[in-house]
């Protein structure tokens, strides 16, 4: 067997095992999206008559929250590469003869799988809250979510490559992920956004993922699904390539 | 070099972080199969040196040949033949001992039953076989160290780097780790470069060592050679003093024969400083029996590496507060250098 497999498997396995062993992370990852669905979804639906789609707000929100869950999870694991740099496992990778590019690809794939799994968990909860959505297409939604999380995990890794401190971690998490989530059509449709926000929406891979999910589950979408799919794919390829390129040049210190 | 093969050779190896020179043109040759120590206080440049030799930090100037490969031109070849235990632990605490080893082995292109067998053999070597399926959260500091040592041997390295291998471990565990290190050298014929700021460790473990301070090598040799640079050994004698005349003759004869001035100490012992105690002691007994003086008790102490460090730098390597300050200063300078 080629060494390609070995390096890929090593870091893929590491990411997945780590997540699986950290029980609090398994649970914690769906708590926040759950709150958004229950409190925001229920509260907002009653206080405002939603002007966009004719369906109730909860049904509008849920496909977005599933994608948001995946987005947050993969963004978090991407940025958490900072921890590895500081606490050492990265040194082990850098000092080994393993190909850095392939090692990182394994890591990104592992991140994406974990994130998609969290998307699956939140989908199960969503079924209880809004059973009228089309849940048969969840496998397709999760497939798209996997693509989105490849891109998102890469964004996290790219940002982390410029940050050396833990303080930076919190900063990135809040400063980058929150605006991206708000601007990606999770809580309100892209069409009603002010123009400046639309600019952010169209460069965010999450926007296209949310749109596909909403199209599949609710039958409402703002962008042609083929364009969505192409945009997500192109963004993933570009961002993954950029992340591996940067990682190639990583040194300690 | 007397037909001795060289495992590592540094050529003006230098690393600057901004204005701070962390490693300053060091030239050392480490022979195949020896345990070579880099001894120095915190912030002396030991870790930086190891990181450069392990190809994860680029030298500002100079280079090094590790196992026949140039660290600048053939880093990948170097990486294949070295093993390293970093100063900070680099394990994943959520994984078991076996899993940590497995991931590492995969990075080195090992797989299947070969990888499995090697992991088990090495876990047996460091006596962690029974712990292989336990997550590292339950391991003690010493156990994690042992696991890291075992892990560093997975790829069958020719050269092993150990950066402060016993830092923060209790004395008992430390001696235990020394044992493994000696066995790695003897049984596996691996060249070992270790850094330490523990004098006892350098003394007990290293065949040869270099003393490093502010990035410069200030002395090099076997521990004994280094210590013999100090004035000499001190011999303490307790003799039968009933006959004053015999005693005086003994003292004057000793001063003639050994070319030294014996001192009568307050606790009525005699202190004699000589160049080399093991050579001087038989002579002392000879003189004593000629003069008819009975030696009741004899002890001697050899100079320590700390004495050597004090002589060279005027500071004590044990002076914790001093070296901690140096350390902070270095860290600060390093931070500024990065910006």
Interface residues (C-beta under 8 A of the other chain):
Chain A: X1 X3 X5 X6 X7 X9 X10 X11 X13 X14 X17 X18 X21 X22 X87 X88 X89 X91 X92 X93 X94 X95 X96 X97 X98 X103 X164 X251 X252 X253
Chain B: X17 X51 X54 X55 X56 X57 X58 X76 X79 X80 X82 X84 X86 X88 X89 X90 X91 X92 X94 X95 X99 X102 X103 X104 X106 X107 X108 X109 X110 X111 X135 X334 X338
